[in-house]
Amino acid sequence: MSQERRAREGLWPWLAVGLIVLAVGLLRWHLLGVSLERDEGEYAYGGQLLLQGVPPYALLYSMKLPGMYAAYALCLALFGQTPTGIHLGLLLVNAADVVMLFILGRQLASPRVGIVAAAVFALLSMGEPVQGVFANAEQFVLLPALAGTALLWAGLESRRGGLVLLSGLLLGLGFVVKQHGALFALWAGVFVLIDWRLRGDTLAQGGRMLAWLILGGLLPYLATCLLLWRAGVLANFWFWTVEYARAYASELPLSEAWLNLKIQGLEVVLASPLLWLAVAAGLPFGLVGPLSRRRRIFVLGFVLCSFLAVCPGFFFRPHYFLLFLPAAALLAGLAFDALGRAVAVRVSEPAGWGLCLMILLFCLGVTLYRQRQFLVLDTPAQASVESYWPNPFNESPAIADYIRAHSRPTDTIAILGSEPQICFYAHRRSATGYIYMYPLMENHPFALTMQQRLIAEVERARPEYLLFVRVPTSWLQGPRSHTLIYDWFVDYKKRYHRVGLVEIFEEGASRISWRPDPPALGDGAGPKPGRLDDQVPWPPETPYWVEVLRRNDYKSGEKSR
């Protein structure tokens, strides 16, 4: 084969991947401005604090590991502190995921497998069933996990310890973004041991590769602990990411696991049935296909660890399934590759791969058509409503704009609800580190203490604004939840008066009412909380609403400066 032909054959797969990335960008572009949901709000607020020099777990309490705040801080610094900037960062990360999956598929099987896997993953990972247009942590776990997995294979193939060390570093970074990333690192360690046995290497050779991997994997977490210790928040970090996280993950009994998996898993599969049929067809080829035994073990182990990464806590939340999509896409790639080979043997190679391409495009087209409302027709506001109604995500910027226009930069907000995105939009700090009400409502030994500490932090901070979110999904109260915080709020809100009401109606309609600005300073008209409250419609005409309250002793006419 001539050098020119080899160059052409090496170029076309990259051109195909480039077209996939371009298509992804075009499909995602019109939804870049979609409103932040609450997890995105947490990460954005945490990234905003980082850019201000405030370490995680000082003014924000969460069981999430801090790598996600660092990733958001980078997006905010590069693309601006807006939803569009955050989702532009997601677009680039997802494009990099697509490229890394192609590289992994090419390494393990062939360029065609890599291309099919990249195309299947690209479409599935933006779908509504996995909340793919929102910048959840799983999207950011996948990039170091896929890059680390590809480098692990390359390092073991070439027996280069430096590549295995770098693989461990990347897999460790995936864990620092979110705990679920540990499953990819665990599989890497298991495969190094399996590979040692399969190759018949000496104990020293296998031990050296494993040592490089473990060293690389531990470094990101150890560096994180050191940085947080120097920042004085290591104790908080340990409590939230280890002690509370352990209690949270053990909250659901094993008996509920299958029901949760069935409900959410069916939604994911039924949205793209033809592609998931290809995934199922690829499993036998992973077991007994043309790949070598060593490659089959690697692929199937990757599939297993990817599925297990979805399982912690047995919650099976929609965005957890993102972690399984690269493995599923690889299986689909093996299925299409087997089809192309089978037809090529009976007819011709161009006919085989042409048929394979047409079937792939048909499956992708059907999936896109079935989700056309969300992926093509919806506006950003409609996409948010379709995914998260009745949560007040579209309404949060308006609430934040009002607070920002009627407060100083040093004023704080207390939000009784799980809406940290309001703090991010308003560029105002929360009066308490408890930015979510979920931990306070859950059935674990820390819940009542958390409520008591939230109350103490709010009373000590005396926030300028107090928000109460009357949306069930902002609390997730259960039959055994403590209600101390509600009893306290009834009395504490007497120190505040109502300045705004956000009412959320069916199909995304909402009504926002603000009281008129108070009289200017010096006119002798001080605030009269009862009269001012009456200027805002009450009671709400919907069961879903957000009440905005301002402290009674504010200075009339005060504006931001």
N, C-alpha and C positions, 0 to 999 in steps of 0.2 A: 504494500500500500504506500502510495506516495506521501511525502510529507504534507503537501497541499491538501490532499484528501483527509488525512488524519486531522489537520487543523480545522477543516470544515466540519467533520464529524464531532470534533470537540467543541465547536462553537454553537451548533444548533441547539443543544440542550439549554445553554445559557440564554439564548435568544427566547426560547420558550418560557423560561423562568422569568425573564424580563417582562414578557407580555402578561404573565400571570400577576406579577407585582403591579404593573400598570393598570390592569383590570381591577385589582383590589383597591388601588388608590381612587379610581374613578367611581367605584361603587360606594366607598366610604366617604367620599369628599363632602357630599351634601349633608351628611349627618355629623360633621365635625363640631358643629355648634350645639349639639344636643345638651340639655341641662345635666349638670352633675347629679348623680344619685348619691346616696349617703356614704357608701364606701369610698367613692371617688372624693366626696367632700371631706372625709377623714384624711385621706392621703394628701389632698390638696392643702388642707389646713396644716397638716404635719409638715409638708414641704415648705409652706409659707413660713412656719415657725423656724424651720431649719435655716432658711435664707436670712432670717432675722437673728440667727445665732442662738436660738433656743433649742436644746436637745430634746429628742423624744422622751416621753414619760415624765417630763417636768410639768408641762401644762396640758398634756394630752395623755389619757390613760387608755391603753388598748392592748389586746393580746397579740396584735400583729407585730411581726418583727420589723426592725427599722429600715431594712433595705428598700422597702416600698416608699417610705418618706423621702429617702435619698433619690430614688428614681424620679419621683414627682418633682422634687426640688430642681433636678436637672432639667426636666421638661419646662417648668415654670421659668427658669433662668434663660433657657434658649428660645422659648416660643411665647412667653408672656403669661401672665397670671389670669387666664381666661379658660373657659371650657374648650374653646377652639384650640388653644395652645396645648392643652392636655391631650386632646384627642388627636392632634397632629403628631404628638409624641407617640401615642398608641399606634397610629398608622405606620410610623417608621419601625416601631418594634415588631408589629405584625409582619411587615414586609421582610424584616430580618429573619423572623421565624420561618417564613416561607422559604427563604434562601437556605437556611440551615437544614431544613427538612429535606430539601432537594439534595444537598450535599450528603446527608446521612443515607438517604435512599440510594444514591449513586454508589456510595461506599459499600453498602451491604448487598446490593443486588445489581442494578444497572441504571444508566441515566433515565431510561423510560420509567422505571419504577419511581425514581426521584421526582420526575416531572408530574406524573399522575398524583403522587402523594402530595406534592406542593399545591396542585390545583384543587384537590379535594379538601385539604386542610384550609386553604385560603377562603373557600366559600363557606365551609362549615363554621369556621371560627368567627365569622361576622354575623351569624344567624341570630335571630331573636331568641330561640330556645336556650342559647348559652349566653345571652346578653352580650353578644360579641362586639357591639359598637361602643360599649362602655369600658373604661380603662381599669378593669379589675386586676387584682394582683396576679392572677393566674397567667395573664398575657405576658407579664414581666418575668414570671418564673420560667416560662418556656424558653425564652431566649438563651439564658445561661445553661439551662438543662439540655437543650438540643445541641448547643455548641460544645458543651462538656461531653456529651455522649459521642458526638462525632470525633472529638479529639481523643477520647478514650480508645475508640476503635483504631484510629490512626496510630496512636502510641503503642498499642499492643501489637499491631501488625508490623510496625517498624522496630519494636522493642526499644523505643526511645523514652527513657524515664522522664525527660523534660516535658514531653507532651502529656504524659500521664499526670504529672504534677499540675500542669496547666488545666487539664481536665478536672482534677479535684478542686482547684480554685474556682472554676466556673460553677461546678455542681454545688460547692459550698456557698457561692453567691446566690444561687437559686434558693437555697434553704434560708438564707438571711432575708430574702424578699418575703417568703412565706413558708411556714413549717411544712407544708405539703411537699415542698421541693426535696425534703429528706429522702423520699422514696426513690427518687432518681439516683441520688448518691448511694443509697443502700444497694440498689441493683448493680451499680458500677463495682462496688466492693465484692459482691457475690460473683459477678462475672469474672473479675480478675482471678479469683480462686478457681472457678470452673476452667478458665482458659489455661491456668497453670497445669491442671490435671490433663486437659485435652492435648496440650502440646508436649507433655512429658518433661517440662522444664525442671531444673533442680530447685530445691527449696530456696536457695539463695536468690535465684532469678525471680521466682514467684513472689517471694517476700519483699524483694526490692521494689517491684511494681506496686504491690499493695501498700508499702510504706510511703511511696511517692503520692499515691492517691489519697491516703488518709491524711498525710501532712497538708496537701493542698486543700482538702475538704474542710479541715479544722481551722485553717488560717483566717478565713473571713469571719467566722463566728468569734474566734478568740480576739481578733482585732476589734470587732464590734464591742465585745465585753470590755476591752481595755479603754476604748474611747468613752463608753458610757460610765465607766468607773471614774475616769478623769473628770467627766462632766457632773459627777455626783448623783447620778440617777440609776446606778446599777441595781440597788435594792428594789426600786419600782419596776425596773425592767424584768428582773427575775420573778417578782410576784406576778406580773401581768402575763408574761410570755411562758411561764412554766407552771406556777401554782394555779393561777386562775384558768389558764389554757387547759390544764389537765382536768380541772373540774368541769369546764365547758364541754370538752370532748367526751366525757363520760356521762353526760346528762341524759342522753337518749339510750333506752335499752336496746339490746340486739334484736329483740322481737320487732322493732319498728324499722329496722334497716331495709328489709325486703320491700315493704310497702313504699317507703320513701324512694328507693331506687326504681321501683316499677313505675311510680307516678311520673317522676321527672325524666327517667330514662326513656319512657314511651314518648314523651313530648319531643325529646331530642331526635329520636329515631323517626317518628311519624312526620316530622317536618321535612325530612330528606330521605324517603324510604329507598329510593334506587341506589343512592350512595351507600347507605348502610347495608343494603343487600350485597353490594360489592365488597364491603368490609367483611361481612360474614363469609363470602365466597373466598376471600383471601386467607382465612384462617387455615383451611386444609393445606394450602400451598406453603404456609409458614411451617406446618408440621412435617409434610412429606414432599415438598416441592423440590425444584432443582438446586436450591441453595445448599451449600455444604452444611454438615452437621453443626459446625461451630457457628456459622452465620444464622442458622435456624434457631439455635439456642439464644443467640443475642437478640434476635427479633422478638421471639416469644417472651423472653424475659423482660424486654422493654415494654411489650404489650401488657404484661402482668403488672409491672411496677406502675405503669401509667394508670391502669384501672385502680390499683390500690391507692394511688394519690388522690383519687376522687372520694375515697371512702372515709377518711378520718371523721369521727363523730357521728357517722351515719346520717348526716343531714342531706347530702346529695343536692346541694344548692345548684341552680342552673349553671353558674359560671364555673363551678368545680369541674364540670365535664370538659372544659377547655383543655385540661391536663391530659385527657385521654385522646383528644383528637389527632395529635401527630402519630400515635401508634395505630389508631384506626385508619388513618390515611395511608400509612405504610402497607397495611393489609390490603386496602383497596388497590394500591399500586401493584402488589404481587398478583392480585386477581386479574387485573387488566393485562399485565405482562404475560400471564399464563394464557389468556385468551389470544393475544396477538401471536404468541409462539405457536399455539395449536393451529390457527388459521394459516400461518406462514408455512407450516410444514405441508399442509394439504393444497395450498394454492400458490402463493408467492409471498415473499417478505413484504413488499410494498402493500399488497392487498391485506395482509394480516394486520399490519400496523395502521393502515388506513381505516379498516373496520373498527379497530380498537379505539382510534381517535374519534370516530363518529359516535360510537356508543358512549364514550366518556363525555363528549360535548352534549349529547342528548341528556345524560343523567344530570350534568351540571345545569343545563338549561331548564329541566323540569324542576330542580330544586330552587333555582332562582325564580321561576314563575310562581311556585307555591308560596314563596316569601316575598313576592313583588311588592305587596303593600308596605311592608316594613322596610325592605332594602332599597326600594326605588321610589315609591309614591309618597310615603310619609314625609312630612316636614320634621325638623328636629323636635318641635314641641309635641307633635303627634306620636313620634317614636317613643318619647318619654312616657306619655300617657298610656300607650299600648303596652309598654313593658312594666310600668310601676304604679298606675292609678290605684288608689287615690292619694299616693304620697305627694307632698307639696314641693316637688322638685322644680317644676316650671315656675312656681310662684316664689321660690327662694330668692332669685335676684331682685325682685321688686321689694321684698321685705328688707333685704340687705341694703338696697339703695336708700330706702327711707332712713334706716338706722345710721347709715354712713353720713347722710346729709344732716342729721339732727343729733350728732354726738361728736365728741372729740376723739382723736386717734387713741388716746389713753383710756377711754371708757371701755367697759366690758359688757358682755352679754351673758345671761344665763338662759339656756334653752332646756326646758323640761320636755324632752323629746329627743329623738336621735337624728338631728339635722345639722351636723357640723359644717355642711356646705354653706350655711348662712354666715358663719364666722369667716369663712374663706372669702366669700363674695364681699362682705362688709369691711374686710381688713380690720376686724376688731377681734380681740382675744376673748375666749370663753372665761367666764368667772370661775369655772370649775374644770378640773381635768376630766370629769365624767361627761364625755361628749356623747355617749350612748346610754340610753336607759335600759338596754337589754340586760347587762350584767346585774342591774339592780332588781330586775323582775324574775330572774332565773331561779331555779331551785338548787341552790348550792349554799354552803355555810357562810360565804362572804357577803351575801346579798344585803342583809340588814345593815351590816357595818358600812357597806358602800353607800347606802341611802343616808346614813347618819353623817358620813364624811362629806357627801355632796351638800347636805344642808349646812354643815359647818363652813365649808368653803364658800358657798354662796352668801351666807350671812356675813362672813368676814370681808368679802370683796365688795358688797353693796353694789351690785351691777346697775348700770344706768337703765338697761332694758331687761325685761323678764318675758320670755316667750313660753307659751303653753301650747303644745301640739296635740290636738285631739284627733289623732289618726291611729288606729290600733296597731298598724305595722311599724309605728315609731316607738312602740312600747313592748309589744308581744307579751302582755300580761297574762299570766296563767292562774289557775285556780289556787295555787299555793304561794303566789307572789305576796311579798310584804307590801302593805299600803301606807306605811309611815309617810312617804313622800307626798302622797295625796293630802293626807290630813294636815301636814305642815304647810303645803301650798295654799290651802284654803285660808289659813290665818295670815301667812306671809304676804300674800298678794294684796292685803289691805294697805300695804305701804306703797302701792303702785296704783296707777290709773290706766285705763284702756285708751290706747291711741290708735289702734289698728285692729282690723279683723279680716282674715283671709278665709273665704268660704269656698270649698271645693265641691263642685257638683258633678253630675254624671257626664261621661264622655269628654272629660278634660276641661269643661267650662269652670270658670272660677270668678269670684267677685272680691275685689280688694277695696276696703273702705278705710280711709285715714281721717282722723279728726283734723280740722283746720289748724294751721300753725297758731301758737299762742300769741297774744298781743306783744308788741315790742317792749323792751325794757324801759322802765321809767314812766309807764302810763298808769301805774297804780293798780293794775289788774293782775293780782297774783293768781296762781293756779287753783282751781276749784275742782278737785278730782271727781266729785259726783256729777257736776254739770258737764265736765269734759268727757266723762264716760258716756253720757247720754248722747254725745255727738256722733258716736259710732254705733251702727245698727246692732241691736242685741235683743233677743237671743239669736244665734245663727239659724239659718234656714236649711242647714244640711248637717248630717252627723260628722262631717269631716271639716275641721277648721283649725286655724292657728290664731291664737290671741296674742297681740303684741301690747305689752304693758310698759309704762315708763315710771320711774321713781317719782314719788310725790314731791320731794324736796328739790327737784331740778330748778335751775334758774330759767325763768320764762324768756323765751326768744333765743335761747342759746343755740348756736350753729357750730358746725365743724370749722376748725381753723388750723 
